[in-house]
């Protein structure tokens, strides 16, 4: 009788040959070996982001038409430099990050990472907990709207961050405000699990974006 994946030794015993794992199933190298820049080095951080595809870019990649729009901005630049809402978000993020650290132990992060084997697939999550073998992230948002569900753009951003760092879940934390005054003493939150099917789609769109930029 022949057993697939087996060989016969000199003594007549059958030795089972274990199949080789696909590269996708092998453990990823530690994300800390894939640091590109810290946002404290503003020049290096912005330069790296301009050359690659970030989670902020991927948040907008809802269609092939959106890919064209994002590519146009990355090639030609954008005049948007922020507004009162983005200023409020930057001001509140450190305070919310302290709450995340206190309640869930996820440390704030300002580091730009690249994906394993993809130097131009980039992400800067708001928080990283790497105390165990399973990496956990956090993402912080402020909003003037009462969400009925998590905006799809934020899910794309989070799935991309999970892909880049090899994380399995992310704590999304958001604080609603009215006229820039928080409506509750503590922010709301929801755990977002990794979705490899969605990540596969996003990787394809991101590579389409890079192809356009390289032309």
VENNOR-V610872 format. One record per backbone hydrogen bond with DSSP energy under -1.0 kcal/mol. NH is the residue of the N-H (numbers start at 1). CO is the residue of the C=O. If there is no record, write none. Layout:
{{NH;CO} {NH;CO}}
This chain:
{{6;3} {7;15} {9;13} {12;9} {15;7} {17;5} {25;22} {33;30} {34;31} {36;112} {37;112} {39;110} {41;38} {42;40} {45;41} {46;42} {47;43} {48;44} {49;45} {50;46} {51;47} {52;48} {53;120} {58;54} {59;55} {60;57} {61;58} {62;60} {67;63} {68;64} {69;65} {70;66} {71;67} {72;68} {73;69} {74;70} {75;71} {76;72} {77;73} {87;83} {88;84} {89;85} {90;86} {91;87} {92;88} {93;89} {96;92} {97;93} {98;94} {99;95} {100;96} {101;97} {102;98} {103;99} {104;100} {105;101} {109;126} {112;37} {113;123} {114;34} {115;121} {118;115} {121;118} {122;53} {123;113} {126;138} {127;138} {128;107} {129;136} {136;129} {137;169} {138;127} {139;171} {141;173} {143;175} {155;151} {156;152} {157;153} {158;154} {159;155} {160;156} {161;157} {162;158} {163;159} {164;160} {165;161} {166;162} {167;162} {168;135} {170;192} {171;137} {172;190} {173;139} {174;188} {175;141} {177;143} {178;181} {181;178} {183;176} {188;174} {190;172} {192;170} {194;168} {199;195} {200;196} {201;197} {202;198} {203;199} {204;200} {205;201} {206;202} {207;203} {208;204} {209;205} {210;206} {211;207} {212;208} {213;209} {214;210}}
